[in-house]
């Protein structure tokens, strides 16, 4: 090894980073057991690839380093045993771990990298302290061999810093892996919390659960629409470039928010159970105390209607003949699910396109929405028969909301009439709910707004 500092050839200047790198390599080579240390070059390169950000090298620079490592014949990087007497007599650099490819060969192994780009990335590797330039007097790279054919001195790029910094690189790579694992777990936690919040809000809307939550600004939230706005504010803070501290804060807020909504739903379930238990107890006591036959007609009137035919009262002028009324639905067919009214503001927020079809370009009440849906239904090509079935099963309000949602999805739905018939069939079987549809539209709108903010920023 050369005992003094090696300066670069030509107009390239010497920097303090080069001096520090050469000093560290010299100190490492001076250790008693330095020549016994062997480093697997490809494992080290993999660790270096993972730790490229803290070390400060780019992926293109690592491609050049990969090419340099390929010119080293052995898989293991080891320092040759030095001869102190030879070093004192000759000031030229010893063989060390020096590779000396020409720019042409190095460019070929770097996948055809341009010469100017190659020089720039070689300089970045030198500045990062991963390699050392050992330039010859004329700037050429070559090796001088002795009489026995062994390399006595070489001019090119010294890889000794990689051996000296092997432990440091491995530690940095492990830290990066631990950081990436922590970030991945936080992102999973955020995704699960967002999914839970969205589905619990949809359930609360459908079931009409009472709301009483104090928001982050100190105001009390008393409707599910307000809770959804609070969720959108939290979800809008999520981005791919967030740091670990920001992800931890966001995950904590979302988990706390999900816990609050879960408590609301659990309290509602418990109150329903208490009401059911009290109602059963009261009926049981009443049946035990009153056994009079004159109360049986009133008890029969309070019972749930069966799905079979119901005998109606005889009409006037029928001479006492009893007439059987037609059942409201066919035998074995499910009754339509009970109507649930969603806030008009939430519907318009999820489906803003239908506002253009309202009177005077606005929708201020449910009647306006129903009238606009009738116009949109015709514009979308929904047949009168499909619309009549939707009104019979869903009702005016829900059918209008479905038309608004179909309009909002636009070109995603090829046949609006066929799609409406499918939803009507599911609603008839009790397998369709508007809550998830509205929440999906609101989530898509929030995600689009977040993307636009990121692009503008």
C-alpha positions in Angstrom: 0.0 0.0 0.0 1.1 3.6 -0.7 2.1 5.5 2.5 1.1 9.0 1.3 -2.1 10.5 0.0 -3.0 9.7 -3.6 -4.2 12.7 -5.6 -6.4 12.5 -8.7 -5.0 13.0 -12.1 -5.7 16.0 -14.3 -8.0 18.8 -13.3 -9.8 16.9 -10.7 -9.3 18.4 -7.2 -8.6 16.7 -3.9 -11.3 16.9 -1.3 -11.3 16.3 2.4 -13.7 13.4 1.9 -11.0 11.7 -0.2 -8.4 12.4 2.4 -10.6 10.9 5.1 -11.4 7.8 3.0 -7.7 7.1 2.3 -6.8 7.6 5.9 -9.4 5.2 7.0 -8.3 2.6 4.5 -4.7 3.1 5.6 -5.6 2.6 9.3 -7.6 -0.5 8.5 -4.7 -2.0 6.4 -2.3 -1.3 9.3 -4.3 -3.6 11.7 -2.6 -6.9 12.5 -5.4 -9.2 11.3 -6.5 -7.0 8.3 -5.3 -9.5 5.7 -7.3 -12.3 7.4 -10.6 -10.5 7.0 -12.7 -11.7 4.0 -15.9 -10.1 2.7 -18.3 -11.7 0.3 -18.5 -9.0 -2.3 -22.0 -9.7 -3.6 -23.6 -10.0 -0.1 -21.9 -6.7 0.8 -23.2 -5.2 -2.4 -26.8 -6.3 -1.5 -26.4 -4.7 1.9 -25.1 -1.6 0.3 -28.1 -1.5 -2.1 -30.4 -1.5 0.9 -28.4 1.2 2.7 -27.8 3.5 -0.3 -29.9 6.4 1.2 -28.0 6.8 4.5 -24.7 6.3 2.7 -25.6 8.8 0.0 -25.3 6.9 -3.3 -27.7 6.6 -6.2 -28.9 3.4 -7.9 -26.9 4.4 -11.1 -23.8 4.8 -9.0 -24.4 1.3 -7.6 -24.6 0.0 -11.1 -21.1 1.3 -11.7 -19.9 -0.2 -8.5 -21.4 -3.5 -9.5 -19.4 -3.4 -12.7 -16.2 -2.6 -10.8 -16.8 -5.6 -8.5 -17.2 -7.8 -11.5 -13.6 -7.1 -12.6 -12.3 -8.5 -9.3 -11.6 -12.2 -10.0 -12.4 -13.6 -6.5 -15.8 -13.7 -4.8 -14.2 -12.7 -1.5 -12.6 -9.3 -1.0 -9.3 -9.7 1.0 -6.2 -7.6 1.5 -3.0 -9.2 0.3 -0.2 -9.6 2.8 2.0 -6.6 2.6 5.8 -6.6 2.6 7.0 -3.7 4.9 10.5 -3.7 3.4 9.1 -3.4 -0.2 6.9 -0.6 0.8 9.7 1.4 2.3 11.9 1.0 -0.8 9.2 1.7 -3.4 6.7 4.6 -3.2 4.4 3.2 -5.9 1.1 1.7 -4.8 1.1 -2.0 -4.2 -1.5 -4.4 -5.7 -4.0 -4.0 -2.9 -7.6 -4.6 -4.0 -7.3 -2.6 -7.1 -9.2 -3.1 -10.3 -8.1 -1.3 -13.5 -10.7 -1.6 -16.3 -10.7 0.8 -19.2 -13.6 3.2 -19.6 -14.8 1.3 -22.6 -14.9 -2.1 -20.8 -16.4 -0.5 -17.7 -19.1 1.2 -19.7 -20.0 -2.1 -21.4 -20.4 -3.9 -18.0 -22.4 -0.9 -16.7 -25.0 -1.6 -19.5 -23.7 0.9 -22.0 -23.6 3.9 -19.7 -22.4 7.1 -21.5 -18.8 8.2 -20.7 -19.8 11.5 -19.1 -22.4 9.7 -16.9 -19.9 7.0 -16.0 -17.3 9.6 -14.8 -19.9 11.4 -12.8 -21.0 8.3 -10.9 -17.4 7.2 -10.4 -16.8 10.6 -8.7 -19.8 10.1 -6.5 -18.5 6.7 -5.3 -15.2 8.3 -4.5 -16.9 11.1 -2.6 -19.0 8.6 -0.6 -15.8 6.8 0.5 -16.6 3.5 -1.2 -13.6 3.4 -3.5 -10.3 5.2 -3.8 -8.8 6.5 -7.0 -5.2 5.4 -7.5 -4.3 7.3 -10.7 -1.0 6.6 -12.6 1.2 9.5 -13.7 -0.5 9.7 -17.1 -4.0 8.9 -15.8 -4.1 5.4 -17.4 -5.2 2.3 -15.6 -2.9 -0.6 -15.7 -1.0 -3.1 -13.5 2.8 -3.7 -13.5 3.8 -7.3 -13.1 7.1 -8.7 -11.8 9.3 -11.5 -13.2 7.1 -14.2 -11.8 4.0 -12.7 -13.4 2.6 -11.4 -10.1 1.2 -7.9 -9.9 3.6 -5.6 -8.1 1.7 -2.4 -8.5 -1.6 -1.4 -10.0 -3.3 1.9 -10.9 -7.1 2.1 -11.0 -9.8 1.9 -8.3 -9.0 0.6 -4.9 -11.9 -1.4 -3.2 -10.2 -1.5 0.2 -12.8 0.9 1.7 -15.5 -1.7 1.1 -13.6 -4.1 3.3 -12.9 -1.5 5.9 -16.6 -0.4 6.1 -18.2 -3.8 5.7 -19.5 -3.9 9.3 -20.8 -0.3 9.1 -22.6 -1.1 5.8 -24.2 -4.2 7.3 -25.4 -2.3 10.4 -26.9 0.5 8.2 -28.7 -2.1 6.0 -30.2 -3.7 9.1 -31.4 -0.3 10.4 -33.0 0.4 7.0 -34.7 -3.0 7.0 -36.1 -2.4 10.5 -37.3 1.0 9.5 -39.1 -0.4 6.4 -40.7 -3.2 8.5 -42.0 -0.6 11.0 -43.4 1.6 8.2 -45.0 -1.4 6.6 -46.7 -2.4 9.8 -47.9 1.2 10.3 -49.4 1.3 6.8 -51.2 -2.0 7.5 -52.5 -0.5 10.7 -53.8 2.6 8.9 -55.4 0.5 6.2 -57.2 -1.7 8.7 -58.4 1.3 10.7 -59.7 3.1 7.6 -61.6 0.0 6.5 -63.1 -0.5 9.9 -64.2 3.2 10.2 -65.8 3.3 6.8 -67.8 0.1 7.3 -68.8 1.0 10.9 -70.0 4.4 9.7 -72.1 2.7 6.9 -73.6 0.4 9.5 -74.4 3.2 11.8 -76.2 5.1 9.0 -78.2 2.1 7.9 -79.3 1.2 11.5 -80.0 4.8 12.6 -77.7 4.7 15.6 -77.7 7.8 17.7 -74.4 9.8 17.6 -72.8 11.9 20.4 -69.1 12.3 20.0 -66.9 15.3 20.9 -64.7 16.1 17.9 -61.0 17.1 17.9 -62.0 20.8 17.8 -64.1 20.4 20.9 -67.5 20.5 19.1 -70.0 17.7 19.6 -70.9 15.7 16.6 -74.5 14.5 16.5 -74.8 12.9 13.0 -73.0 10.3 10.9 -72.4 12.8 8.2 -70.3 14.8 10.6 -68.4 11.7 11.5 -67.8 11.0 7.9 -66.4 14.5 7.3 -64.0 13.9 10.3 -62.9 10.6 8.7 -62.3 12.3 5.3 -60.1 14.9 7.1 -58.0 12.2 8.7 -57.8 10.1 5.5 -56.8 13.1 3.5 -53.5 13.3 5.5 -52.4 9.9 4.2 -49.7 9.9 1.5 -47.0 7.6 0.2 -44.2 9.9 1.2 -45.0 10.3 4.9 -42.3 9.7 7.4 -42.5 7.2 10.2 -43.4 9.8 12.9 -46.2 11.1 10.7 -47.5 7.6 10.1 -47.5 6.8 13.8 -49.5 10.0 14.6 -52.0 9.2 11.8 -52.4 5.6 12.9 -53.0 6.6 16.5 -55.7 9.1 15.5 -57.5 6.6 13.2 -57.4 3.8 15.8 -58.8 6.2 18.4 -61.5 7.3 16.0 -62.4 3.7 15.2 -62.6 2.9 18.9 -65.1 5.8 19.4 -67.4 4.6 16.7 -67.1 1.0 17.9 -68.2 2.1 21.3 -71.3 3.9 19.8 -72.3 0.7 18.0 -71.8 -1.5 21.1 -73.8 0.8 23.2 -76.6 0.7 20.6 -76.5 -3.1 20.6 -76.6 -3.3 24.4 -79.6 -0.8 24.6 -81.5 -2.9 22.0 -80.9 -6.1 24.1 -82.1 -4.3 27.2 -85.2 -3.1 25.4 -85.9 -6.6 24.1 -85.5 -8.2 27.5 -87.8 -5.7 29.2 -90.4 -6.2 26.5 -90.3 -10.0 26.8 -90.7 -9.7 30.6 -93.7 -7.4 30.4 -95.5 -9.7 27.9 -94.7 -12.7 30.0 -96.3 -11.1 33.1 -99.3 -9.9 31.2 -100.0 -13.4 29.9 -99.8 -14.8 33.4 -102.1 -12.3 35.0 -104.8 -12.0 32.3 -106.4 -15.2 31.1 -109.7 -13.7 30.0 -111.0 -14.8 26.7 -112.3 -11.3 25.9 -108.7 -10.1 25.4 -107.9 -12.6 22.7 -109.1 -10.5 19.7 -106.9 -7.6 20.8 -103.9 -10.0 21.2 -104.5 -11.4 17.7 -104.5 -7.9 16.3 -101.1 -7.1 17.8 -99.5 -10.2 16.3 -97.2 -10.1 13.2 -99.0 -10.7 10.0 -98.2 -14.0 8.2 -97.2 -14.3 4.6 -100.3 -16.3 3.8 -103.7 -15.0 2.6 -105.6 -12.7 5.1 -109.3 -12.8 5.4 -110.8 -9.4 5.1 -114.0 -7.9 6.5 -117.1 -8.4 4.5 -118.0 -5.5 2.2 -121.2 -3.7 2.5 -124.0 -5.1 0.3 -122.4 -8.5 0.1 -125.2 -10.1 2.2 -122.7 -11.3 4.8 -120.6 -13.2 2.3 -116.9 -13.0 3.3 -114.5 -11.8 0.6 -110.9 -12.7 0.7 -108.4 -9.9 0.1 -105.4 -10.5 -2.3 -102.1 -10.7 -0.4 -99.7 -7.8 -0.9 -96.9 -10.1 -2.1 -96.7 -13.6 -3.6 -96.4 -16.5 -1.3 -92.7 -17.2 -0.4 -91.4 -13.8 -1.6 -89.6 -11.6 0.9 -91.0 -8.4 1.9 -89.1 -5.3 0.8 -86.6 -4.1 3.3 -87.6 -1.1 5.5 -86.8 2.3 4.0 -83.8 4.2 5.4 -83.4 7.9 4.7 -79.9 9.1 4.2 -79.0 12.8 4.7 -79.6 14.8 1.5 -76.3 16.6 2.0 -74.4 13.4 2.1 -76.2 12.1 -1.1 -75.3 15.3 -3.0 -71.7 15.2 -1.7 -71.3 11.7 -3.0 -73.3 12.3 -6.3 -72.7 16.0 -7.2 -73.4 15.4 -10.9 -77.1 15.1 -10.5 -77.3 18.7 -9.3 -77.1 19.8 -12.9 -80.4 18.2 -13.6 -82.3 20.0 -10.8 -84.6 22.9 -11.2 -82.6 26.0 -11.8 -79.5 24.0 -11.4 -79.9 23.2 -7.7 -81.4 20.6 -5.4 -82.6 21.9 -2.1 -85.0 19.2 -1.0 -85.9 15.5 -1.6 -88.6 16.5 -4.1 -86.1 18.2 -6.2 -83.9 15.0 -6.1 -86.8 12.8 -7.1 -87.7 15.0 -10.0 -84.1 15.2 -11.2 -83.8 11.4 -10.9 -86.8 11.0 -13.2 -85.1 13.2 -15.8 -81.8 11.3 -15.4 -83.5 8.0 -15.6 -84.8 8.8 -19.1 -81.5 10.3 -20.2 -79.7 7.1 -19.1 -82.1 4.9 -21.1 -83.7 3.1 -18.2 -87.0 1.6 -19.3 -90.3 2.6 -17.6 -90.7 -1.0 -16.5 -87.3 -1.1 -14.7 -88.0 2.2 -13.1 -91.4 1.1 -11.9 -90.0 -2.0 -10.3 -87.3 0.0 -8.6 -89.9 2.4 -7.2 -92.0 -0.5 -5.9 -89.1 -2.2 -4.2 -86.8 0.7 -3.1 -89.2 3.5 -2.8 -88.9 7.0 -4.3 -86.0 8.2 -2.1 -83.7 5.2 -2.4 -84.5 4.7 -6.1 -83.6 8.3 -6.8 -80.3 7.9 -4.9 -79.5 4.8 -7.0 -80.1 6.7 -10.2 -77.8 9.5 -8.9 -75.1 7.0 -8.0 -75.3 5.4 -11.5 -75.0 8.8 -13.1 -72.0 9.6 -10.9 -70.2 6.4 -12.0 -70.7 7.5 -15.6 -68.9 5.3 -18.2 -68.2 2.5 -15.7 -71.7 1.2 -16.1 -72.5 0.2 -19.7 -76.2 -0.6 -19.2 -77.9 1.6 -16.6 -81.2 -0.2 -17.0 -79.7 -3.7 -16.6 -77.7 -2.5 -13.6 -80.8 -1.0 -12.0 -82.7 -4.3 -12.5 -79.9 -6.2 -10.8 -79.9 -3.8 -7.8 -83.6 -4.0 -7.6 -83.5 -7.8 -7.5 -80.9 -7.8 -4.7 -83.0 -5.3 -2.7 -86.0 -7.5 -3.1 -84.0 -10.4 -1.6 -82.7 -8.1 1.2 -79.1 -8.2 -0.1 -78.6 -4.6 -1.1 -77.9 -1.5 0.9 -77.2 2.1 -0.2 -74.8 2.8 2.6 -71.7 1.1 1.1 -72.5 2.6 -2.3 -72.5 6.2 -0.9 -69.4 5.5 1.2 -67.5 4.1 -1.9 -68.4 7.2 -3.9 -67.2 9.5 -1.0 -64.0 7.6 -0.7 -63.3 7.9 -4.4 -64.0 11.6 -4.3 -61.6 12.1 -1.3 -58.9 10.0 -3.0 -59.2 12.0 -6.2 -58.9 15.3 -4.2 -55.8 14.0 -2.4 -54.2 13.1 -5.7 -54.9 16.5 -7.1 -53.4 18.2 -4.0 -50.2 16.1 -4.3 -49.9 16.9 -8.0 -50.4 20.6 -7.3 -47.8 20.5 -4.5 
